[in-house]
Amino acid sequence: MTLRLGLTGGIASGKSTVSRIFAELGAIIIDSDVLAREVVARGTEGLAEVVKAFGDEILTEAGEMDRAKVGAIVFADPAMRKVLEQVIHPRVFLRALEIDEAAGEHDVVINDIPLLVETNQADRFDAVVVVDVPTELQVERMVRDRGMTVEEAQGRIAAQTSREQRLAVATYVIENTGTLAALHDRVREVWEQLPR
């Protein structure tokens, strides 16, 4: 039977790295961030809907969605965030379903979903893996790696569900406060514990 896991974590928790390690171990990864980009790529119906809601000024010169511009709008305005989510989430869900249905009987399918808790999807999976880091470390990483101010980083974190709410749905917790080698070891540990 296909084993289906949900993978989540706050912004700058290292979830993408964990996802990559799981892929190296043989998991099929359904990455919502990647799919979210696909469903609003240039020429898609999704992008046309975003432009209709937000206006032409959210397009780059190449006719693609300016993710930074849209990000600034939706993190400042919860109503506009809902509008964007109503365009993206259903399309991402359908694309993820296609990938999932193509999986084999003994495959492990990991759905990498940043907003798993916010969108009440924990019950869809056989298990939920949460990548966890303290809030201070998230802020430090966002300032260092993404060039954000402390206030911008704190705003992005505040826009997501709390660390406690994520941990409450976790079947497995992967703490990402150490080295990359330690993270590899912990992911492998979880991989070996999965019922198959």
N, CA, C and O of each residue as an XYZ file, in Angstrom:
784
protein
N       0.834     -1.190      0.000
C       0.000      0.000      0.000
C       0.879      1.254      0.000
O       1.875      1.314      0.721
N       0.518      2.236     -0.793
C       1.259      3.493     -0.840
C       1.155      4.181      0.515
O       0.068      4.290      1.082
N       2.288      4.642      1.029
C       2.304      5.391      2.290
C       2.327      6.869      1.948
O       3.174      7.327      1.182
N       1.380      7.617      2.528
C       1.277      9.036      2.218
C       1.586      9.871      3.466
O       0.937      9.732      4.503
N       2.594     10.743      3.336
C       2.980     11.604      4.448
C       2.769     13.057      4.080
O       2.916     13.449      2.922
N       2.420     13.854      5.083
C       2.407     15.300      4.934
C       3.679     15.822      5.572
O       4.045     15.383      6.662
N       4.358     16.747      4.917
C       5.575     17.365      5.451
C       5.341     18.862      5.545
O       4.950     19.499      4.566
N       5.580     19.423      6.725
C       5.377     20.855      6.891
C       6.411     21.422      7.845
O       7.163     20.691      8.491
N       6.428     22.741      7.914
C       7.349     23.447      8.800
C       7.201     24.924      8.515
O       6.763     25.316      7.434
N       7.563     25.734      9.475
C       7.471     27.177      9.291
C       8.475     27.669      8.259
O       9.381     26.940      7.855
N       8.301     28.903      7.846
C       9.226     29.516      6.902
C      10.644     29.474      7.483
O      10.847     29.732      8.669
N      11.606     29.151      6.644
C      13.030     29.075      7.027
C      13.327     27.990      8.064
O      14.287     28.090      8.829
N      12.488     26.955      8.074
C      12.733     25.842      9.008
C      13.697     24.812      8.423
O      14.275     24.006      9.152
N      13.864     24.847      7.100
C      14.714     23.850      6.439
C      13.901     22.725      5.826
O      14.439     21.665      5.506
N      12.611     22.954      5.665
C      11.708     21.941      5.125
C      12.123     21.478      3.728
O      12.027     20.292      3.413
N      12.582     22.406      2.893
C      13.003     22.036      1.534
C      14.209     21.104      1.563
O      14.307     20.183      0.754
N      15.117     21.345      2.491
C      16.285     20.470      2.625
C      15.843     19.083      3.081
O      16.331     18.075      2.570
N      14.927     19.030      4.035
C      14.399     17.752      4.514
C      13.709     17.018      3.372
O      13.879     15.809      3.216
N      12.946     17.729      2.588
C      12.254     17.157      1.436
C      13.258     16.551      0.461
O      13.056     15.444     -0.037
N      14.337     17.275      0.191
C      15.384     16.800     -0.719
C      16.038     15.520     -0.189
O      16.322     14.601     -0.958
N      16.275     15.462      1.128
C      16.881     14.266      1.738
C      15.930     13.074      1.600
O      16.360     11.970      1.266
N      14.651     13.297      1.854
C      13.663     12.221      1.680
C      13.657     11.730      0.224
O      13.552     10.530     -0.027
N      13.771     12.657     -0.727
C      13.804     12.275     -2.148
C      15.026     11.396     -2.430
O      14.931     10.412     -3.164
N      16.174     11.756     -1.844
C      17.389     10.947     -2.018
C      17.197      9.537     -1.459
O      17.787      8.579     -1.959
N      16.369      9.417     -0.423
C      16.108      8.114      0.196
C      15.070      7.301     -0.588
O      14.843      6.128     -0.292
N      14.445      7.928     -1.586
C      13.517      7.192     -2.445
C      12.069      7.633     -2.414
O      11.226      7.018     -3.067
N      11.759      8.688     -1.668
C      10.367      9.159     -1.607
C       9.991      9.896     -2.890
O      10.841     10.486     -3.557
N       8.707      9.851     -3.220
C       8.149     10.681     -4.289
C       7.693     11.960     -3.596
O       6.881     11.918     -2.672
N       8.217     13.087     -4.043
C       7.894     14.355     -3.391
C       6.879     15.127     -4.220
O       7.059     15.341     -5.419
N       5.817     15.538     -3.556
C       4.855     16.451     -4.169
C       5.051     17.772     -3.431
O       4.608     17.930     -2.293
N       5.719     18.717     -4.089
C       6.102     19.980     -3.455
C       5.091     21.067     -3.811
O       5.031     21.524     -4.952
N       4.309     21.468     -2.831
C       3.275     22.476     -3.072
C       3.829     23.803     -3.547
O       3.191     24.488     -4.346
N       5.029     24.184     -3.062
C       5.629     25.440     -3.524
C       5.923     25.380     -5.017
O       5.663     26.334     -5.751
N       6.473     24.241     -5.461
C       6.768     24.067     -6.885
C       5.462     24.084     -7.691
O       5.366     24.747     -8.723
N       4.468     23.350     -7.204
C       3.178     23.314     -7.903
C       2.512     24.686     -7.894
O       1.872     25.074     -8.871
N       2.662     25.425     -6.786
C       2.064     26.764     -6.699
C       2.664     27.700     -7.745
O       1.986     28.596     -8.248
N       3.940     27.488     -8.068
C       4.560     28.286     -9.134
C       4.023     27.838    -10.498
O       3.728     28.662    -11.364
N       3.904     26.530    -10.667
C       3.422     25.983    -11.946
C       2.025     26.484    -12.291
O       1.757     26.842    -13.438
N       1.130     26.511    -11.294
C      -0.278     26.830    -11.591
C      -0.519     28.309    -11.876
O      -1.607     28.687    -12.312
N       0.502     29.158    -11.628
C       0.380     30.574    -12.004
C       1.528     30.978    -12.942
O       1.901     32.148    -13.020
N       2.074     29.987    -13.649
C       3.140     30.274    -14.619
C       2.556     31.081    -15.780
O       1.342     31.125    -15.980
N       3.439     31.711    -16.530
C       3.025     32.525    -17.668
C       2.139     31.717    -18.611
O       2.465     30.587    -18.976
N       1.031     32.307    -18.994
C       0.139     31.665    -19.953
C      -0.910     30.753    -19.321
O      -1.737     30.185    -20.035
N      -0.891     30.601    -17.996
C      -1.876     29.717    -17.358
C      -3.152     30.477    -17.008
O      -3.173     31.702    -16.883
N      -4.204     29.696    -16.858
C      -5.492     30.239    -16.419
C      -5.343     30.817    -15.004
O      -5.968     31.822    -14.666
N      -4.502     30.162    -14.180
C      -4.277     30.635    -12.809
C      -3.693     32.037    -12.785
O      -4.128     32.878    -11.997
N      -2.706     32.299    -13.646
C      -2.099     33.631    -13.695
C      -3.124     34.664    -14.166
O      -3.165     35.782    -13.652
N      -3.941     34.290    -15.135
C      -4.973     35.216    -15.627
C      -5.912     35.625    -14.488
O      -6.316     36.784    -14.396
N      -6.253     34.670    -13.626
C      -7.129     34.987    -12.483
C      -6.445     35.893    -11.469
O      -7.072     36.788    -10.902
N      -5.139     35.654    -11.240
C      -4.390     36.498    -10.299
C      -4.331     37.931    -10.831
O      -4.527     38.883    -10.076
N      -4.063     38.083    -12.127
C      -4.000     39.411    -12.744
C      -5.367     40.102    -12.640
O      -5.444     41.302    -12.376
N      -6.429     39.341    -12.848
C      -7.782     39.900    -12.750
C      -8.030     40.455    -11.336
O      -8.664     41.499    -11.179
N      -7.530     39.754    -10.317
C      -7.753     40.169     -8.933
C      -6.787     41.256     -8.467
O      -7.169     42.131     -7.690
N      -5.535     41.207     -8.938
C      -4.506     42.101     -8.419
C      -4.100     43.222     -9.378
O      -3.510     44.218     -8.958
N      -4.416     43.058    -10.662
C      -4.040     44.073    -11.650
C      -2.738     43.728    -12.359
O      -1.947     42.919    -11.875
N      -2.528     44.354    -13.513
C      -1.349     44.112    -14.354
C      -0.030     44.461    -13.678
O       1.025     43.970    -14.080
N      -0.084     45.304    -12.654
C       1.168     45.747    -12.022
C       1.896     44.621    -11.276
O       3.027     44.810    -10.828
N       1.258     43.459    -11.142
C       1.942     42.336    -10.475
C       2.702     41.475    -11.481
O       3.261     40.439    -11.119
N       2.724     41.905    -12.750
C       3.458     41.156    -13.774
C       4.847     41.741    -13.985
O       5.050     42.952    -13.898
N       5.800     40.856    -14.264
C       7.138     41.306    -14.653
C       7.084     41.707    -16.114
O       6.070     41.501    -16.781
N       8.170     42.279    -16.613
C       8.222     42.647    -18.034
C       8.075     41.429    -18.931
O       7.588     41.529    -20.057
N       8.504     40.266    -18.418
C       8.415     39.031    -19.200
C       7.017     38.404    -19.139
O       6.777     37.358    -19.742
N       6.089     39.052    -18.404
C       4.727     38.541    -18.336
C       4.521     37.454    -17.300
O       3.537     36.716    -17.349
N       5.454     37.356    -16.359
C       5.323     36.375    -15.280
C       4.865     37.076    -14.013
O       4.955     38.299    -13.904
N       4.374     36.298    -13.056
C       3.942     36.879    -11.802
C       5.163     37.329    -11.007
O       6.105     36.558    -10.822
N       5.148     38.562    -10.544
C       6.222     39.079     -9.694
C       5.919     38.598     -8.278
O       5.133     39.209     -7.554
N       6.558     37.489     -7.896
C       6.255     36.843     -6.617
C       6.536     37.758     -5.423
O       5.796     37.746     -4.440
N       7.597     38.542     -5.514
C       7.937     39.445     -4.407
C       6.851     40.510     -4.233
O       6.461     40.836     -3.112
N       6.373     41.043     -5.351
C       5.338     42.084     -5.301
C       4.031     41.507     -4.738
O       3.388     42.116     -3.883
N       3.658     40.335     -5.230
C       2.422     39.701     -4.738
C       2.591     39.324     -3.259
O       1.669     39.485     -2.459
N       3.781     38.820     -2.909
C       4.056     38.466     -1.514
C       3.893     39.648     -0.580
O       3.311     39.521      0.497
N       4.410     40.803     -0.993
C       4.300     42.015     -0.170
C       2.827     42.405      0.014
O       2.422     42.822      1.099
N       2.040     42.268     -1.045
C       0.614     42.616     -0.963
C      -0.121     41.673     -0.012
O      -0.843     42.124      0.878
N       0.063     40.362     -0.199
C      -0.750     39.407      0.571
C      -0.319     39.286      2.030
O      -1.132     38.945      2.890
N       0.948     39.561      2.313
C       1.351     39.503      3.717
C       0.897     40.743      4.476
O       0.830     40.733      5.705
N       0.584     41.816      3.741
C       0.082     43.034      4.378
C      -1.442     43.062      4.433
O      -2.020     43.836      5.197
N      -2.093     42.231      3.634
C      -3.552     42.293      3.512
C      -4.152     40.877      3.523
O      -4.158     40.198      2.496
N      -4.654     40.437      4.684
C      -5.213     39.077      4.786
C      -6.345     38.785      3.793
O      -6.503     37.645      3.357
N      -7.120     39.789      3.440
C      -8.218     39.576      2.482
C      -7.656     39.235      1.104
O      -8.179     38.360      0.415
N      -6.586     39.930      0.705
C      -5.964     39.634     -0.590
C      -5.241     38.293     -0.549
O      -5.152     37.605     -1.566
N      -4.729     37.920      0.611
C      -4.092     36.594      0.737
C      -5.138     35.513      0.472
O      -4.862     34.525     -0.209
N      -6.333     35.707      1.013
C      -7.420     34.742      0.784
C      -7.766     34.648     -0.710
O      -7.996     33.557     -1.232
N      -7.799     35.784     -1.381
C      -8.091     35.803     -2.820
C      -7.051     34.975     -3.565
O      -7.395     34.145     -4.407
N      -5.775     35.207     -3.251
C      -4.693     34.473     -3.910
C      -4.809     32.969     -3.615
O      -4.659     32.139     -4.512
N      -5.075     32.639     -2.366
C      -5.201     31.224     -1.982
C      -6.344     30.546     -2.716
O      -6.241     29.372     -3.072
N      -7.445     31.279     -2.949
C      -8.590     30.685     -3.653
C      -8.277     30.386     -5.120
O      -8.916     29.529     -5.731
N      -7.297     31.092     -5.680
C      -6.850     30.799     -7.044
C      -5.888     29.612     -7.029
O      -6.016     28.685     -7.830
N      -4.925     29.653     -6.109
C      -3.828     28.687     -6.131
C      -4.184     27.337     -5.509
O      -3.930     26.300     -6.122
N      -4.763     27.323     -4.314
C      -4.940     26.064     -3.581
C      -5.716     24.975     -4.329
O      -5.258     23.833     -4.357
N      -6.863     25.276     -4.933
C      -7.579     24.198     -5.651
C      -6.760     23.615     -6.807
O      -6.797     22.410     -7.054
N      -6.024     24.473     -7.510
C      -5.215     24.004     -8.643
C      -4.051     23.136     -8.162
O      -3.740     22.110     -8.766
N      -3.419     23.555     -7.078
C      -2.314     22.772     -6.514
C      -2.843     21.417     -6.051
O      -2.204     20.388     -6.272
N      -4.002     21.419     -5.413
C      -4.603     20.178     -4.915
C      -4.836     19.186     -6.058
O      -4.507     18.006     -5.931
N      -5.398     19.654     -7.163
C      -5.682     18.769     -8.306
C      -4.408     18.225     -8.930
O      -4.348     17.050     -9.294
N      -3.380     19.074     -9.059
C      -2.101     18.625     -9.638
C      -1.433     17.605     -8.716
O      -0.870     16.616     -9.186
N      -1.494     17.845     -7.413
C      -0.909     16.909     -6.437
C      -1.615     15.560     -6.517
O      -0.977     14.513     -6.408
N      -2.920     15.588     -6.705
C      -3.709     14.362     -6.818
C      -3.256     13.535     -8.025
O      -3.156     12.311     -7.939
N      -2.988     14.193     -9.131
C      -2.506     13.489    -10.336
C      -1.194     12.758    -10.050
O      -1.038     11.591    -10.410
N      -0.255     13.446     -9.405
C       1.052     12.849     -9.090
C       0.871     11.677     -8.122
O       1.471     10.616     -8.294
N       0.044     11.885     -7.113
C      -0.210     10.865     -6.100
C      -0.806      9.600     -6.725
O      -0.401      8.484     -6.399
N      -1.759      9.788     -7.614
C      -2.440      8.637     -8.222
C      -1.513      7.828     -9.127
O      -1.790      6.665     -9.421
N      -0.421      8.436     -9.566
C       0.546      7.736    -10.423
C       1.558      6.919     -9.595
O       2.355      6.174    -10.164
N       1.531      7.053     -8.263
C       2.500      6.355     -7.401
C       2.221      4.852     -7.365
O       1.083      4.409     -7.517
N       3.291      4.083     -7.158
C       3.179      2.629     -7.074
C       2.755      2.159     -5.688
O       2.711      2.934     -4.733
N       2.452      0.898     -5.608
C       1.906      0.287     -4.384
C       2.855      0.385     -3.184
O       2.395      0.513     -2.050
N       4.161      0.327     -3.417
C       5.116      0.339     -2.306
C       5.843      1.666     -2.156
O       6.827      1.759     -1.422
N       5.362      2.689     -2.847
C       6.012      3.997     -2.789
C       5.651      4.758     -1.517
O       4.598      4.543     -0.917
N       6.551      5.648     -1.129
C       6.274      6.615     -0.070
C       6.105      7.955     -0.777
O       7.028      8.450     -1.423
N       4.918      8.531     -0.646
C       4.617      9.817     -1.273
C       4.596     10.865     -0.172
O       3.822     10.768      0.780
N       5.454     11.866     -0.312
C       5.525     12.934      0.690
C       5.007     14.221      0.074
O       5.544     14.721     -0.914
N       3.954     14.742      0.679
C       3.366     16.003      0.242
C       3.999     17.123      1.056
O       3.736     17.254      2.252
N       4.832     17.926      0.411
C       5.527     19.040      1.052
C       4.579     20.240      1.010
O       4.422     20.879     -0.030
N       3.946     20.540      2.154
C       2.894     21.552      2.189
C       3.186     22.574      3.295
O       2.954     22.292      4.471
N       3.693     23.756      2.929
C       3.995     24.755      3.947
C       2.784     25.102      4.829
O       2.927     25.286      6.038
N       1.602     25.191      4.224
C       0.406     25.592      4.974
C      -0.492     24.392      5.308
O      -1.717     24.512      5.297
N       0.107     23.262      5.597
C      -0.650     22.040      5.896
C      -1.621     22.253      7.061
O      -2.782     21.850      6.988
N      -1.143     22.882      8.124
C      -1.991     23.097      9.301
C      -3.056     24.155      9.008
O      -4.225     23.987      9.355
N      -2.630     25.252      8.362
C      -3.558     26.345      8.062
C      -4.703     25.891      7.162
O      -5.813     26.416      7.254
N      -4.436     24.914      6.289
C      -5.458     24.444      5.356
C      -6.119     23.142      5.830
O      -6.797     22.461      5.061
N      -5.907     22.810      7.110
C      -6.553     21.644      7.752
C      -6.406     20.348      6.960
O      -7.392     19.654      6.712
N      -5.170     20.019      6.559
C      -4.967     18.830      5.741
C      -4.320     17.663      6.484
O      -4.095     16.611      5.885
N      -4.017     17.818      7.759
C      -3.293     16.766      8.495
C      -3.993     15.407      8.404
O      -3.327     14.378      8.290
N      -5.312     15.395      8.452
C      -6.071     14.137      8.450
C      -6.021     13.395      7.116
O      -6.417     12.232      7.045
N      -5.541     14.048      6.062
C      -5.447     13.400      4.744
C      -4.329     12.375      4.675
O      -4.293     11.567      3.747
N      -3.406     12.391      5.649
C      -2.183     11.600      5.532
C      -2.085     10.490      6.562
O      -2.712     10.539      7.621
N      -1.274      9.475      6.224
C      -1.005      8.379      7.158
C      -0.164      8.875      8.329
O      -0.262      8.348      9.437
N       0.658      9.885      8.083
C       1.493     10.481      9.127
C       1.877     11.896      8.681
O       1.853     12.218      7.493
N       2.231     12.734      9.668
C       2.658     14.101      9.388
C       4.052     14.307      9.979
O       4.295     14.013     11.149
N       4.960     14.817      9.146
C       6.318     15.139      9.576
C       6.417     16.657      9.684
O       6.123     17.377      8.730
N       6.835     17.136     10.861
C       6.996     18.574     11.080
C       8.478     18.884     11.267
O       9.142     18.304     12.126
N       8.989     19.812     10.447
C      10.353     20.305     10.619
C      10.238     21.500     11.561
O       9.522     22.462     11.285
N      10.953     21.418     12.670
C      10.767     22.404     13.727
C      12.067     23.136     14.062
O      13.129     22.528     14.193
N      11.950     24.453     14.196
C      13.060     25.283     14.686
C      12.459     26.388     15.563
O      11.310     26.783     15.367
N      13.239     26.884     16.525
C      12.752     28.009     17.329
C      12.544     29.252     16.459
O      13.245     29.453     15.467
N      11.584     30.069     16.841
C      11.253     31.285     16.092
C      12.472     32.186     15.892
O      12.653     32.757     14.816
N      13.305     32.315     16.926
C      14.485     33.187     16.820
C      15.400     32.727     15.685
O      15.997     33.545     14.985
N      15.502     31.408     15.511
C      16.356     30.866     14.452
C      15.739     31.123     13.077
O      16.457     31.390     12.113
N      14.412     31.043     12.986
C      13.731     31.375     11.726
C      14.066     32.812     11.327
O      14.441     33.079     10.185
N      13.925     33.736     12.288
C      14.191     35.150     12.020
C      15.637     35.334     11.583
O      15.911     36.015     10.595
N      16.559     34.725     12.318
C      17.989     34.836     12.002
C      18.271     34.361     10.567
O      19.001     35.018      9.825
N      17.689     33.218     10.187
C      17.910     32.673      8.838
C      17.321     33.571      7.760
O      17.934     33.763      6.710
N      16.126     34.128      8.013
C      15.472     34.964      7.003
C      16.226     36.268      6.789
O      16.308     36.770      5.667
N      16.776     36.815      7.868
C      17.574     38.040      7.764
C      18.875     37.728      7.026
O      19.269     38.454      6.114
N      19.537     36.641      7.428
C      20.836     36.265      6.843
C      20.703     35.772      5.397
O      21.445     36.215      4.520
N      19.757     34.853      5.147
C      19.693     34.165      3.854
C      18.779     34.830      2.832
O      18.967     34.660      1.627
N      17.795     35.585      3.304
C      16.814     36.156      2.366
C      16.834     37.678      2.340
O      16.053     38.306      1.625
N      17.735     38.270      3.126
C      17.886     39.720      3.116
C      16.706     40.489      3.675
O      16.525     41.664      3.355
N      15.895     39.840      4.510
C      14.738     40.525      5.096
C      15.169     41.308      6.328
O      16.205     41.027      6.932
N      14.358     42.291      6.687
C      14.576     42.963      7.963
C      13.980     42.063      9.047
O      13.212     41.149      8.745
N      14.332     42.322     10.297
C      13.772     41.548     11.410
C      12.251     41.673     11.411
O      11.543     40.691     11.636
N      11.751     42.888     11.158
C      10.297     43.123     11.159
C       9.601     42.341     10.044
O       8.537     41.760     10.259
N      10.207     42.329      8.846
C       9.628     41.564      7.734
C       9.588     40.076      8.080
O       8.585     39.402      7.844
N      10.680     39.576      8.638
C      10.751     38.162      9.008
C       9.686     37.824     10.049
O       8.993     36.814      9.932
N       9.563     38.664     11.054
C       8.563     38.416     12.097
C       7.145     38.470     11.533
O       6.269     37.720     11.964
N       6.926     39.361     10.567
C       5.615     39.463      9.920
C       5.265     38.198      9.149
O       4.132     37.722      9.212
N       6.239     37.651      8.418
C       6.006     36.411      7.661
C       5.700     35.261      8.615
O       4.797     34.462      8.365
N       6.454     35.183      9.706
C       6.232     34.113     10.689
C       4.845     34.253     11.316
O       4.133     33.264     11.494
N       4.468     35.491     11.649
C       3.158     35.746     12.274
C       2.000     35.400     11.339
O       0.905     35.074     11.796
N       2.246     35.472     10.020
C       1.190     35.163      9.039
C       0.922     33.660      8.947
O      -0.105     33.237      8.417
N       1.855     32.859      9.469
C       1.673     31.406      9.451
C       1.110     30.948     10.799
O       1.047     31.721     11.754
N       0.707     29.696     10.856
C       0.213     29.141     12.106
C       1.360     29.077     13.112
O       2.529     29.185     12.741
N       1.019     28.902     14.378
C       2.072     28.884     15.399
C       2.839     27.561     15.399
O       2.360     26.532     14.922
N       4.012     27.634     15.938
C       4.864     26.451     16.088
C       4.122     25.363     16.876
O       4.178     24.185     16.524
N       3.435     25.767     17.931
C       2.688     24.819     18.780
C       1.587     24.114     17.994
O       1.371     22.915     18.170
N       0.895     24.846     17.133
C      -0.177     24.240     16.332
C       0.386     23.221     15.346
O      -0.227     22.182     15.102
N       1.553     23.520     14.782
C       2.189     22.557     13.879
C       2.593     21.298     14.643
O       2.319     20.179     14.208
N       3.244     21.496     15.782
C       3.709     20.346     16.574
C       2.544     19.480     17.052
O       2.704     18.275     17.245
N       1.383     20.085     17.243
C       0.209     19.344     17.718
C      -0.272     18.286     16.717
O      -0.913     17.313     17.114
N       0.030     18.466     15.422
C      -0.417     17.487     14.419
C       0.699     16.526     14.007
O       0.489     15.652     13.166
N       1.887     16.687     14.600
C       3.057     15.912     14.165
C       3.009     14.459     14.612
O       2.722     14.156     15.770
N       3.299     13.560     13.663
C       3.549     12.161     13.982
C       5.041     12.010     14.256
O       5.458     11.286     15.160
N       5.837     12.719     13.445
C       7.294     12.741     13.585
C       7.750     14.203     13.584
O       7.249     15.018     12.808
N       8.702     14.524     14.460
C       9.273     15.872     14.501
C      10.742     15.771     14.117
O      11.490     14.959     14.663
N      11.137     16.605     13.176
C      12.542     16.696     12.787
C      13.026     18.075     13.216
O      12.679     19.086     12.605
N      13.830     18.103     14.272
C      14.365     19.373     14.748
C      15.553     19.746     13.874
O      16.447     18.931     13.650
N      15.560     20.976     13.383
C      16.628     21.408     12.483
C      17.396     22.583     13.079
O      17.342     23.703     12.571
N      18.104     22.307     14.154
C      18.884     23.364     14.800
C      20.381     23.071     14.757
O      21.186     23.882     15.216
N      20.757     21.920     14.208
C      22.171     21.529     14.207
C      22.792     21.586     12.826
O      22.442     22.429     11.999
N      23.717     20.678     12.594
C      24.445     20.630     11.323
C      23.626     19.921     10.244
O      22.623     19.266     10.531
N      24.073     20.066      9.015
C      23.430     19.371      7.894
C      23.570     17.855      8.071
O      22.652     17.101      7.750
N      24.718     17.417      8.580
C      24.943     15.979      8.815
C      23.954     15.452      9.855
O      23.412     14.357      9.703
N      23.724     16.229     10.903
C      22.768     15.819     11.942
C      21.355     15.755     11.370
O      20.571     14.875     11.725
N      21.037     16.695     10.482
C      19.719     16.704      9.839
C      19.561     15.461      8.967
O      18.512     14.817      9.001
N      20.590     15.115      8.183
C      20.561     13.896      7.366
C      20.288     12.673      8.241
O      19.469     11.822      7.896
N      20.977     12.596      9.368
C      20.817     11.451     10.278
C      19.392     11.360     10.797
O      18.815     10.274     10.845
N      18.815     12.508     11.191
C      17.465     12.511     11.755
C      16.428     12.132     10.693
O      15.482     11.400     10.983
N      16.607     12.627      9.468
C      15.662     12.287      8.390
C      15.743     10.788      8.103
O      14.716     10.131      7.933
N      16.942     10.255      8.049
C      17.128      8.817      7.807
C      16.459      8.002      8.929
O      15.838      6.970      8.675
N      16.599      8.481     10.154
C      15.979      7.827     11.320
C      14.451      7.743     11.143
O      13.842      6.696     11.363
N      13.858      8.867     10.744
C      12.408      8.898     10.523
C      12.050      7.969      9.367
O      11.079      7.217      9.457
N      12.818      8.011      8.287
C      12.583      7.164      7.112
C      12.544      5.697      7.527
O      11.673      4.948      7.085
N      13.475      5.290      8.366
C      13.547      3.892      8.786
C      12.406      3.503      9.725
O      12.078      2.322      9.843
N      11.801      4.483     10.393
C      10.673      4.203     11.297
C       9.335      4.107     10.559
O       8.347      3.639     11.123
N       9.303      4.548      9.306
C       8.023      4.568      8.582
C       7.502      3.153      8.382
O       8.254      2.255      8.001
N       6.207      2.957      8.641
C       5.620      1.616      8.452
C       5.489      1.292      6.970
O       4.814      1.996      6.219
N       6.158      0.195      6.562
C       6.066     -0.206      5.147
C       6.012     -1.711      5.049
O       5.933     -2.255      3.947
